[in-house]
């Protein structure tokens, strides 16, 4: 790869990372009880997951951590995460490759 191509790639990667982190920060701000989640592909889902019961999708939100755990919030938070991930992949096509296999956690300061 030529040096100009490397710089262009690094610039695109930096923009993608900034966009992803901004969207995730916004998600955590909207969902104060959300503490973390993972993004997986169908191939990396646990073997005990019934493949016939999951939607036909490429990315899946798993391991959602909510505290305090209020079961009535789970569906709304799952929907918020799913929308954020969908928006990222729609707006930034390379976000699919960046997101898969990632775990996101709330930063405590």
Backbone atoms as SQL, in Angstrom:
CREATE TABLE atoms (id INTEGER PRIMARY KEY, chain TEXT, resi INTEGER, resn TEXT, atom TEXT, x REAL, y REAL, z REAL);
INSERT INTO atoms VALUES
  (1, 'A', 1, 'UNK', 'N', 0.838, -1.157, 0.000),
  (2, 'A', 1, 'UNK', 'CA', 0.000, 0.000, 0.000),
  (3, 'A', 1, 'UNK', 'C', 0.899, 1.240, 0.000),
  (4, 'A', 2, 'UNK', 'N', 0.561, 2.206, -0.836),
  (5, 'A', 2, 'UNK', 'CA', 1.337, 3.440, -0.902),
  (6, 'A', 2, 'UNK', 'C', 1.075, 4.282, 0.337),
  (7, 'A', 3, 'UNK', 'N', 2.025, 5.188, 0.614),
  (8, 'A', 3, 'UNK', 'CA', 1.915, 6.040, 1.802),
  (9, 'A', 3, 'UNK', 'C', 0.650, 6.889, 1.746),
  (10, 'A', 4, 'UNK', 'N', 0.304, 7.444, 0.593),
  (11, 'A', 4, 'UNK', 'CA', -0.915, 8.260, 0.509),
  (12, 'A', 4, 'UNK', 'C', -2.154, 7.410, 0.785),
  (13, 'A', 5, 'UNK', 'N', -2.139, 6.153, 0.337),
  (14, 'A', 5, 'UNK', 'CA', -3.264, 5.262, 0.613),
  (15, 'A', 5, 'UNK', 'C', -3.347, 4.926, 2.105),
  (16, 'A', 6, 'UNK', 'N', -2.205, 4.766, 2.739),
  (17, 'A', 6, 'UNK', 'CA', -2.181, 4.482, 4.174),
  (18, 'A', 6, 'UNK', 'C', -2.760, 5.665, 4.944),
  (19, 'A', 7, 'UNK', 'N', -2.370, 6.876, 4.577),
  (20, 'A', 7, 'UNK', 'CA', -2.887, 8.072, 5.252),
  (21, 'A', 7, 'UNK', 'C', -4.389, 8.214, 5.019),
  (22, 'A', 8, 'UNK', 'N', -4.828, 7.915, 3.806),
  (23, 'A', 8, 'UNK', 'CA', -6.253, 7.989, 3.507),
  (24, 'A', 8, 'UNK', 'C', -7.020, 6.953, 4.336),
  (25, 'A', 9, 'UNK', 'N', -6.480, 5.740, 4.421),
  (26, 'A', 9, 'UNK', 'CA', -7.107, 4.680, 5.220),
  (27, 'A', 9, 'UNK', 'C', -7.173, 5.082, 6.693),
  (28, 'A', 10, 'UNK', 'N', -6.068, 5.601, 7.235),
  (29, 'A', 10, 'UNK', 'CA', -6.026, 6.022, 8.631),
  (30, 'A', 10, 'UNK', 'C', -7.017, 7.152, 8.894),
  (31, 'A', 11, 'UNK', 'N', -7.159, 8.053, 7.937),
  (32, 'A', 11, 'UNK', 'CA', -8.108, 9.155, 8.072),
  (33, 'A', 11, 'UNK', 'C', -9.546, 8.632, 8.091),
  (34, 'A', 12, 'UNK', 'N', -9.865, 7.701, 7.207),
  (35, 'A', 12, 'UNK', 'CA', -11.202, 7.116, 7.160),
  (36, 'A', 12, 'UNK', 'C', -11.494, 6.313, 8.430),
  (37, 'A', 13, 'UNK', 'N', -10.502, 5.572, 8.894),
  (38, 'A', 13, 'UNK', 'CA', -10.660, 4.783, 10.118),
  (39, 'A', 13, 'UNK', 'C', -10.873, 5.709, 11.320),
  (40, 'A', 14, 'UNK', 'N', -10.123, 6.793, 11.375),
  (41, 'A', 14, 'UNK', 'CA', -10.279, 7.756, 12.466),
  (42, 'A', 14, 'UNK', 'C', -11.665, 8.378, 12.476),
  (43, 'A', 15, 'UNK', 'N', -12.181, 8.724, 11.302),
  (44, 'A', 15, 'UNK', 'CA', -13.532, 9.289, 11.198),
  (45, 'A', 15, 'UNK', 'C', -14.568, 8.250, 11.620),
  (46, 'A', 16, 'UNK', 'N', -14.402, 7.017, 11.174),
  (47, 'A', 16, 'UNK', 'CA', -15.322, 5.949, 11.533),
  (48, 'A', 16, 'UNK', 'C', -15.334, 5.730, 13.045),
  (49, 'A', 17, 'UNK', 'N', -14.155, 5.638, 13.646),
  (50, 'A', 17, 'UNK', 'CA', -14.060, 5.444, 15.106),
  (51, 'A', 17, 'UNK', 'C', -14.716, 6.607, 15.848),
  (52, 'A', 18, 'UNK', 'N', -14.491, 7.819, 15.387),
  (53, 'A', 18, 'UNK', 'CA', -15.088, 8.992, 16.037),
  (54, 'A', 18, 'UNK', 'C', -16.608, 8.947, 15.926),
  (55, 'A', 19, 'UNK', 'N', -17.122, 8.582, 14.747),
  (56, 'A', 19, 'UNK', 'CA', -18.570, 8.496, 14.556),
  (57, 'A', 19, 'UNK', 'C', -19.176, 7.412, 15.448),
  (58, 'A', 20, 'UNK', 'N', -18.528, 6.258, 15.514),
  (59, 'A', 20, 'UNK', 'CA', -19.026, 5.151, 16.345),
  (60, 'A', 20, 'UNK', 'C', -19.022, 5.568, 17.809),
  (61, 'A', 21, 'UNK', 'N', -17.935, 6.126, 18.283),
  (62, 'A', 21, 'UNK', 'CA', -17.845, 6.503, 19.689),
  (63, 'A', 21, 'UNK', 'C', -18.835, 7.616, 20.048),
  (64, 'A', 22, 'UNK', 'N', -19.076, 8.543, 19.132),
  (65, 'A', 22, 'UNK', 'CA', -20.058, 9.601, 19.390),
  (66, 'A', 22, 'UNK', 'C', -21.463, 9.007, 19.491),
  (67, 'A', 23, 'UNK', 'N', -21.791, 8.088, 18.614),
  (68, 'A', 23, 'UNK', 'CA', -23.113, 7.455, 18.623),
  (69, 'A', 23, 'UNK', 'C', -23.296, 6.615, 19.892),
  (70, 'A', 24, 'UNK', 'N', -22.247, 5.908, 20.297),
  (71, 'A', 24, 'UNK', 'CA', -22.334, 5.069, 21.497),
  (72, 'A', 24, 'UNK', 'C', -22.426, 5.933, 22.755),
  (73, 'A', 25, 'UNK', 'N', -21.663, 7.016, 22.820),
  (74, 'A', 25, 'UNK', 'CA', -21.762, 7.948, 23.963),
  (75, 'A', 25, 'UNK', 'C', -23.185, 8.495, 24.075),
  (76, 'A', 26, 'UNK', 'N', -23.765, 8.853, 22.937),
  (77, 'A', 26, 'UNK', 'CA', -25.127, 9.370, 22.912),
  (78, 'A', 26, 'UNK', 'C', -26.118, 8.301, 23.386),
  (79, 'A', 27, 'UNK', 'N', -25.901, 7.072, 22.982),
  (80, 'A', 27, 'UNK', 'CA', -26.745, 5.957, 23.402),
  (81, 'A', 27, 'UNK', 'C', -26.690, 5.791, 24.921),
  (82, 'A', 28, 'UNK', 'N', -25.487, 5.792, 25.489),
  (83, 'A', 28, 'UNK', 'CA', -25.345, 5.667, 26.942),
  (84, 'A', 28, 'UNK', 'C', -25.978, 6.857, 27.667),
  (85, 'A', 29, 'UNK', 'N', -25.912, 8.041, 27.084),
  (86, 'A', 29, 'UNK', 'CA', -26.534, 9.217, 27.698),
  (87, 'A', 29, 'UNK', 'C', -28.058, 9.082, 27.710),
  (88, 'A', 30, 'UNK', 'N', -28.636, 8.536, 26.645),
  (89, 'A', 30, 'UNK', 'CA', -30.087, 8.344, 26.573),
  (90, 'A', 30, 'UNK', 'C', -30.573, 7.204, 27.468),
  (91, 'A', 31, 'UNK', 'N', -29.704, 6.253, 27.744),
  (92, 'A', 31, 'UNK', 'CA', -30.075, 5.059, 28.515),
  (93, 'A', 31, 'UNK', 'C', -29.197, 4.972, 29.763),
  (94, 'A', 32, 'UNK', 'N', -29.523, 5.717, 30.814),
  (95, 'A', 32, 'UNK', 'CA', -28.642, 5.776, 31.985),
  (96, 'A', 32, 'UNK', 'C', -28.478, 4.450, 32.729),
  (97, 'A', 33, 'UNK', 'N', -29.390, 3.509, 32.563),
  (98, 'A', 33, 'UNK', 'CA', -29.242, 2.214, 33.238),
  (99, 'A', 33, 'UNK', 'C', -28.444, 1.215, 32.404),
  (100, 'A', 34, 'UNK', 'N', -28.130, 1.570, 31.154),
  (101, 'A', 34, 'UNK', 'CA', -27.336, 0.686, 30.283),
  (102, 'A', 34, 'UNK', 'C', -25.868, 0.778, 30.687),
  (103, 'A', 35, 'UNK', 'N', -25.267, -0.359, 30.952),
  (104, 'A', 35, 'UNK', 'CA', -23.863, -0.379, 31.355),
  (105, 'A', 35, 'UNK', 'C', -22.959, -1.035, 30.322),
  (106, 'A', 36, 'UNK', 'N', -23.531, -1.795, 29.391),
  (107, 'A', 36, 'UNK', 'CA', -22.703, -2.382, 28.353),
  (108, 'A', 36, 'UNK', 'C', -23.477, -3.336, 27.474),
  (109, 'A', 37, 'UNK', 'N', -22.864, -3.688, 26.345),
  (110, 'A', 37, 'UNK', 'CA', -23.449, -4.648, 25.416),
  (111, 'A', 37, 'UNK', 'C', -22.381, -5.091, 24.433),
  (112, 'A', 38, 'UNK', 'N', -22.677, -6.184, 23.746),
  (113, 'A', 38, 'UNK', 'CA', -21.762, -6.711, 22.737),
  (114, 'A', 38, 'UNK', 'C', -22.486, -6.770, 21.395),
  (115, 'A', 39, 'UNK', 'N', -21.703, -6.739, 20.328),
  (116, 'A', 39, 'UNK', 'CA', -22.232, -6.872, 18.971),
  (117, 'A', 39, 'UNK', 'C', -21.567, -8.096, 18.364),
  (118, 'A', 40, 'UNK', 'N', -22.393, -9.048, 17.927),
  (119, 'A', 40, 'UNK', 'CA', -21.863, -10.291, 17.379),
  (120, 'A', 40, 'UNK', 'C', -22.475, -10.585, 16.017),
  (121, 'A', 41, 'UNK', 'N', -21.813, -11.465, 15.282),
  (122, 'A', 41, 'UNK', 'CA', -22.361, -11.967, 14.031),
  (123, 'A', 41, 'UNK', 'C', -23.052, -13.293, 14.318),
  (124, 'A', 42, 'UNK', 'N', -23.838, -13.749, 13.385),
  (125, 'A', 42, 'UNK', 'CA', -24.545, -15.024, 13.541),
  (126, 'A', 42, 'UNK', 'C', -23.559, -16.150, 13.865),
  (127, 'A', 43, 'UNK', 'N', -22.410, -16.147, 13.234),
  (128, 'A', 43, 'UNK', 'CA', -21.428, -17.215, 13.424),
  (129, 'A', 43, 'UNK', 'C', -20.856, -17.240, 14.843),
  (130, 'A', 44, 'UNK', 'N', -20.871, -16.100, 15.532),
  (131, 'A', 44, 'UNK', 'CA', -20.278, -16.052, 16.866),
  (132, 'A', 44, 'UNK', 'C', -21.307, -16.161, 17.991),
  (133, 'A', 45, 'UNK', 'N', -22.580, -16.343, 17.636),
  (134, 'A', 45, 'UNK', 'CA', -23.603, -16.517, 18.664),
  (135, 'A', 45, 'UNK', 'C', -23.392, -17.853, 19.371),
  (136, 'A', 46, 'UNK', 'N', -23.766, -17.928, 20.642),
  (137, 'A', 46, 'UNK', 'CA', -23.623, -19.202, 21.361),
  (138, 'A', 46, 'UNK', 'C', -24.370, -20.330, 20.652),
  (139, 'A', 47, 'UNK', 'N', -23.839, -21.516, 20.744),
  (140, 'A', 47, 'UNK', 'CA', -24.425, -22.668, 20.062),
  (141, 'A', 47, 'UNK', 'C', -25.818, -23.014, 20.576),
  (142, 'A', 48, 'UNK', 'N', -26.139, -22.645, 21.821),
  (143, 'A', 48, 'UNK', 'CA', -27.452, -22.980, 22.372),
  (144, 'A', 48, 'UNK', 'C', -28.567, -22.042, 21.900),
  (145, 'A', 49, 'UNK', 'N', -28.233, -21.023, 21.096),
  (146, 'A', 49, 'UNK', 'CA', -29.244, -20.122, 20.565),
  (147, 'A', 49, 'UNK', 'C', -29.963, -20.837, 19.424),
  (148, 'A', 50, 'UNK', 'N', -31.284, -20.843, 19.489),
  (149, 'A', 50, 'UNK', 'CA', -32.097, -21.466, 18.450),
  (150, 'A', 50, 'UNK', 'C', -32.035, -20.582, 17.196),
  (151, 'A', 51, 'UNK', 'N', -31.283, -21.007, 16.208),
  (152, 'A', 51, 'UNK', 'CA', -31.080, -20.219, 14.986),
  (153, 'A', 51, 'UNK', 'C', -32.391, -19.940, 14.245),
  (154, 'A', 52, 'UNK', 'N', -33.403, -20.769, 14.452),
  (155, 'A', 52, 'UNK', 'CA', -34.690, -20.567, 13.782),
  (156, 'A', 52, 'UNK', 'C', -35.512, -19.466, 14.435),
  (157, 'A', 53, 'UNK', 'N', -35.161, -19.084, 15.652),
  (158, 'A', 53, 'UNK', 'CA', -35.939, -18.083, 16.381),
  (159, 'A', 53, 'UNK', 'C', -35.340, -16.685, 16.297),
  (160, 'A', 54, 'UNK', 'N', -34.214, -16.525, 15.627),
  (161, 'A', 54, 'UNK', 'CA', -33.612, -15.196, 15.533),
  (162, 'A', 54, 'UNK', 'C', -33.861, -14.620, 14.143),
  (163, 'A', 55, 'UNK', 'N', -33.967, -13.310, 14.051),
  (164, 'A', 55, 'UNK', 'CA', -34.262, -12.690, 12.756),
  (165, 'A', 55, 'UNK', 'C', -33.123, -12.881, 11.758),
  (166, 'A', 56, 'UNK', 'N', -33.470, -12.703, 10.507),
  (167, 'A', 56, 'UNK', 'CA', -32.479, -12.786, 9.442),
  (168, 'A', 56, 'UNK', 'C', -31.705, -11.461, 9.437),
  (169, 'A', 57, 'UNK', 'N', -30.607, -11.438, 10.145),
  (170, 'A', 57, 'UNK', 'CA', -29.804, -10.224, 10.269),
  (171, 'A', 57, 'UNK', 'C', -28.331, -10.597, 10.273),
  (172, 'A', 58, 'UNK', 'N', -27.487, -9.596, 10.138),
  (173, 'A', 58, 'UNK', 'CA', -26.048, -9.834, 10.108),
  (174, 'A', 58, 'UNK', 'C', -25.379, -9.555, 11.448),
  (175, 'A', 59, 'UNK', 'N', -25.888, -8.578, 12.185),
  (176, 'A', 59, 'UNK', 'CA', -25.325, -8.222, 13.482),
  (177, 'A', 59, 'UNK', 'C', -26.382, -8.404, 14.560),
  (178, 'A', 60, 'UNK', 'N', -25.934, -8.870, 15.725),
  (179, 'A', 60, 'UNK', 'CA', -26.842, -9.116, 16.836),
  (180, 'A', 60, 'UNK', 'C', -26.312, -8.445, 18.087),
  (181, 'A', 61, 'UNK', 'N', -27.208, -7.840, 18.845),
  (182, 'A', 61, 'UNK', 'CA', -26.863, -7.212, 20.111),
  (183, 'A', 61, 'UNK', 'C', -27.035, -8.275, 21.192),
  (184, 'A', 62, 'UNK', 'N', -25.973, -8.507, 21.969),
  (185, 'A', 62, 'UNK', 'CA', -26.014, -9.524, 23.013),
  (186, 'A', 62, 'UNK', 'C', -25.425, -8.972, 24.302),
  (187, 'A', 63, 'UNK', 'N', -25.525, -9.742, 25.345),
  (188, 'A', 63, 'UNK', 'CA', -24.885, -9.433, 26.635),
  (189, 'A', 63, 'UNK', 'C', -25.189, -8.020, 27.121),
  (190, 'A', 64, 'UNK', 'N', -26.450, -7.639, 27.048),
  (191, 'A', 64, 'UNK', 'CA', -26.844, -6.306, 27.496),
  (192, 'A', 64, 'UNK', 'C', -26.791, -6.258, 29.020),
  (193, 'A', 65, 'UNK', 'N', -26.026, -5.300, 29.543),
  (194, 'A', 65, 'UNK', 'CA', -25.918, -5.110, 30.984),
  (195, 'A', 65, 'UNK', 'C', -26.716, -3.896, 31.403),
  (196, 'A', 66, 'UNK', 'N', -27.696, -4.109, 32.275),
  (197, 'A', 66, 'UNK', 'CA', -28.544, -3.030, 32.767),
  (198, 'A', 66, 'UNK', 'C', -28.487, -3.042, 34.291),
  (199, 'A', 67, 'UNK', 'N', -28.264, -1.869, 34.883),
  (200, 'A', 67, 'UNK', 'CA', -28.272, -1.762, 36.333),
  (201, 'A', 67, 'UNK', 'C', -28.857, -0.414, 36.736),
  (202, 'A', 68, 'UNK', 'N', -29.806, -0.353, 37.609),
  (203, 'A', 68, 'UNK', 'CA', -30.434, -1.522, 38.214),
  (204, 'A', 68, 'UNK', 'C', -31.269, -2.255, 37.170),
  (205, 'A', 69, 'UNK', 'N', -31.331, -3.553, 37.334),
  (206, 'A', 69, 'UNK', 'CA', -32.016, -4.385, 36.350),
  (207, 'A', 69, 'UNK', 'C', -33.521, -4.249, 36.531),
  (208, 'A', 70, 'UNK', 'N', -34.130, -3.643, 35.546),
  (209, 'A', 70, 'UNK', 'CA', -35.577, -3.480, 35.522),
  (210, 'A', 70, 'UNK', 'C', -36.045, -4.135, 34.223),
  (211, 'A', 71, 'UNK', 'N', -36.671, -5.289, 34.351),
  (212, 'A', 71, 'UNK', 'CA', -37.036, -6.076, 33.178),
  (213, 'A', 71, 'UNK', 'C', -37.876, -5.292, 32.169),
  (214, 'A', 72, 'UNK', 'N', -38.695, -4.382, 32.661),
  (215, 'A', 72, 'UNK', 'CA', -39.557, -3.617, 31.752),
  (216, 'A', 72, 'UNK', 'C', -38.742, -2.687, 30.847),
  (217, 'A', 73, 'UNK', 'N', -37.502, -2.382, 31.205),
  (218, 'A', 73, 'UNK', 'CA', -36.657, -1.509, 30.391),
  (219, 'A', 73, 'UNK', 'C', -35.897, -2.265, 29.308),
  (220, 'A', 74, 'UNK', 'N', -35.778, -3.572, 29.449),
  (221, 'A', 74, 'UNK', 'CA', -34.916, -4.347, 28.567),
  (222, 'A', 74, 'UNK', 'C', -35.277, -4.156, 27.089),
  (223, 'A', 75, 'UNK', 'N', -36.550, -4.316, 26.740),
  (224, 'A', 75, 'UNK', 'CA', -36.950, -4.212, 25.334),
  (225, 'A', 75, 'UNK', 'C', -36.677, -2.816, 24.768),
  (226, 'A', 76, 'UNK', 'N', -36.971, -1.783, 25.553),
  (227, 'A', 76, 'UNK', 'CA', -36.746, -0.411, 25.080),
  (228, 'A', 76, 'UNK', 'C', -35.254, -0.150, 24.876),
  (229, 'A', 77, 'UNK', 'N', -34.433, -0.621, 25.788),
  (230, 'A', 77, 'UNK', 'CA', -32.987, -0.423, 25.662),
  (231, 'A', 77, 'UNK', 'C', -32.438, -1.241, 24.489),
  (232, 'A', 78, 'UNK', 'N', -32.914, -2.468, 24.338),
  (233, 'A', 78, 'UNK', 'CA', -32.495, -3.286, 23.191),
  (234, 'A', 78, 'UNK', 'C', -32.839, -2.575, 21.884),
  (235, 'A', 79, 'UNK', 'N', -34.039, -2.000, 21.806),
  (236, 'A', 79, 'UNK', 'CA', -34.442, -1.264, 20.605),
  (237, 'A', 79, 'UNK', 'C', -33.551, -0.047, 20.370),
  (238, 'A', 80, 'UNK', 'N', -33.208, 0.680, 21.429),
  (239, 'A', 80, 'UNK', 'CA', -32.317, 1.852, 21.303),
  (240, 'A', 80, 'UNK', 'C', -30.959, 1.442, 20.747),
  (241, 'A', 81, 'UNK', 'N', -30.413, 0.347, 21.272),
  (242, 'A', 81, 'UNK', 'CA', -29.111, -0.137, 20.800),
  (243, 'A', 81, 'UNK', 'C', -29.209, -0.555, 19.341),
  (244, 'A', 82, 'UNK', 'N', -30.243, -1.318, 19.014),
  (245, 'A', 82, 'UNK', 'CA', -30.429, -1.802, 17.646),
  (246, 'A', 82, 'UNK', 'C', -30.543, -0.635, 16.665),
  (247, 'A', 83, 'UNK', 'N', -31.304, 0.388, 17.033),
  (248, 'A', 83, 'UNK', 'CA', -31.429, 1.563, 16.164),
  (249, 'A', 83, 'UNK', 'C', -30.095, 2.277, 15.991),
  (250, 'A', 84, 'UNK', 'N', -29.341, 2.406, 17.068),
  (251, 'A', 84, 'UNK', 'CA', -28.035, 3.074, 16.983),
  (252, 'A', 84, 'UNK', 'C', -27.095, 2.303, 16.053),
  (253, 'A', 85, 'UNK', 'N', -27.074, 0.969, 16.191),
  (254, 'A', 85, 'UNK', 'CA', -26.214, 0.138, 15.352),
  (255, 'A', 85, 'UNK', 'C', -26.665, 0.221, 13.894),
  (256, 'A', 86, 'UNK', 'N', -27.974, 0.149, 13.670),
  (257, 'A', 86, 'UNK', 'CA', -28.513, 0.240, 12.311),
  (258, 'A', 86, 'UNK', 'C', -28.168, 1.575, 11.657),
  (259, 'A', 87, 'UNK', 'N', -28.322, 2.656, 12.424),
  (260, 'A', 87, 'UNK', 'CA', -27.976, 3.987, 11.900),
  (261, 'A', 87, 'UNK', 'C', -26.495, 4.060, 11.534),
  (262, 'A', 88, 'UNK', 'N', -25.653, 3.527, 12.390),
  (263, 'A', 88, 'UNK', 'CA', -24.208, 3.549, 12.113),
  (264, 'A', 88, 'UNK', 'C', -23.881, 2.808, 10.824),
  (265, 'A', 89, 'UNK', 'N', -24.437, 1.615, 10.667),
  (266, 'A', 89, 'UNK', 'CA', -24.144, 0.808, 9.477),
  (267, 'A', 89, 'UNK', 'C', -24.716, 1.476, 8.230),
  (268, 'A', 90, 'UNK', 'N', -25.874, 2.117, 8.375),
  (269, 'A', 90, 'UNK', 'CA', -26.467, 2.820, 7.229),
  (270, 'A', 90, 'UNK', 'C', -25.627, 4.031, 6.831),
  (271, 'A', 91, 'UNK', 'N', -25.222, 4.825, 7.832),
  (272, 'A', 91, 'UNK', 'CA', -24.465, 6.054, 7.565),
  (273, 'A', 91, 'UNK', 'C', -23.008, 5.789, 7.198),
  (274, 'A', 92, 'UNK', 'N', -22.424, 4.754, 7.769),
  (275, 'A', 92, 'UNK', 'CA', -21.016, 4.421, 7.566),
  (276, 'A', 92, 'UNK', 'C', -20.932, 2.939, 7.173),
  (277, 'A', 93, 'UNK', 'N', -20.947, 2.601, 5.896),
  (278, 'A', 93, 'UNK', 'CA', -20.953, 1.191, 5.479),
  (279, 'A', 93, 'UNK', 'C', -19.824, 0.349, 6.085),
  (280, 'A', 94, 'UNK', 'N', -18.683, 0.943, 6.376),
  (281, 'A', 94, 'UNK', 'CA', -17.577, 0.189, 6.964),
  (282, 'A', 94, 'UNK', 'C', -17.777, -0.071, 8.458),
  (283, 'A', 95, 'UNK', 'N', -18.818, 0.528, 9.026),
  (284, 'A', 95, 'UNK', 'CA', -19.091, 0.317, 10.448),
  (285, 'A', 95, 'UNK', 'C', -19.433, -1.142, 10.734),
  (286, 'A', 96, 'UNK', 'N', -19.996, -1.843, 9.754),
  (287, 'A', 96, 'UNK', 'CA', -20.329, -3.260, 9.959),
  (288, 'A', 96, 'UNK', 'C', -19.091, -4.037, 10.392),
  (289, 'A', 97, 'UNK', 'N', -18.010, -3.908, 9.636),
  (290, 'A', 97, 'UNK', 'CA', -16.782, -4.627, 9.965),
  (291, 'A', 97, 'UNK', 'C', -16.176, -4.143, 11.272),
  (292, 'A', 98, 'UNK', 'N', -16.300, -2.859, 11.547),
  (293, 'A', 98, 'UNK', 'CA', -15.736, -2.293, 12.771),
  (294, 'A', 98, 'UNK', 'C', -16.502, -2.767, 14.012),
  (295, 'A', 99, 'UNK', 'N', -17.825, -2.859, 13.908),
  (296, 'A', 99, 'UNK', 'CA', -18.669, -3.173, 15.059),
  (297, 'A', 99, 'UNK', 'C', -18.666, -4.641, 15.458),
  (298, 'A', 100, 'UNK', 'N', -18.570, -5.531, 14.485),
  (299, 'A', 100, 'UNK', 'CA', -18.734, -6.944, 14.817),
  (300, 'A', 100, 'UNK', 'C', -17.619, -7.405, 15.760),
  (301, 'A', 101, 'UNK', 'N', -18.063, -8.105, 16.800),
  (302, 'A', 101, 'UNK', 'CA', -17.148, -8.606, 17.794),
  (303, 'A', 101, 'UNK', 'C', -16.758, -7.600, 18.860),
  (304, 'A', 102, 'UNK', 'N', -17.301, -6.389, 18.784),
  (305, 'A', 102, 'UNK', 'CA', -16.959, -5.342, 19.763),
  (306, 'A', 102, 'UNK', 'C', -17.877, -5.431, 20.981),
  (307, 'A', 103, 'UNK', 'N', -17.320, -5.058, 22.113),
  (308, 'A', 103, 'UNK', 'CA', -18.082, -4.895, 23.346),
  (309, 'A', 103, 'UNK', 'C', -17.962, -3.439, 23.760),
  (310, 'A', 104, 'UNK', 'N', -19.069, -2.844, 24.125),
  (311, 'A', 104, 'UNK', 'CA', -19.086, -1.449, 24.541),
  (312, 'A', 104, 'UNK', 'C', -19.524, -1.376, 25.993),
  (313, 'A', 105, 'UNK', 'N', -18.829, -0.568, 26.778),
  (314, 'A', 105, 'UNK', 'CA', -19.147, -0.417, 28.188),
  (315, 'A', 105, 'UNK', 'C', -19.189, 1.057, 28.556),
  (316, 'A', 106, 'UNK', 'N', -20.049, 1.352, 29.488),
  (317, 'A', 106, 'UNK', 'CA', -20.158, 2.727, 29.989),
  (318, 'A', 106, 'UNK', 'C', -18.850, 3.114, 30.654),
  (319, 'A', 107, 'UNK', 'N', -18.389, 4.312, 30.388),
  (320, 'A', 107, 'UNK', 'CA', -17.180, 4.837, 31.045),
  (321, 'A', 107, 'UNK', 'C', -17.610, 5.580, 32.290),
  (322, 'A', 108, 'UNK', 'N', -17.014, 5.233, 33.393),
  (323, 'A', 108, 'UNK', 'CA', -17.301, 5.933, 34.633),
  (324, 'A', 108, 'UNK', 'C', -16.153, 6.869, 34.934),
  (325, 'A', 109, 'UNK', 'N', -16.478, 8.107, 35.229),
  (326, 'A', 109, 'UNK', 'CA', -15.445, 9.105, 35.500),
  (327, 'A', 109, 'UNK', 'C', -15.550, 9.567, 36.918);
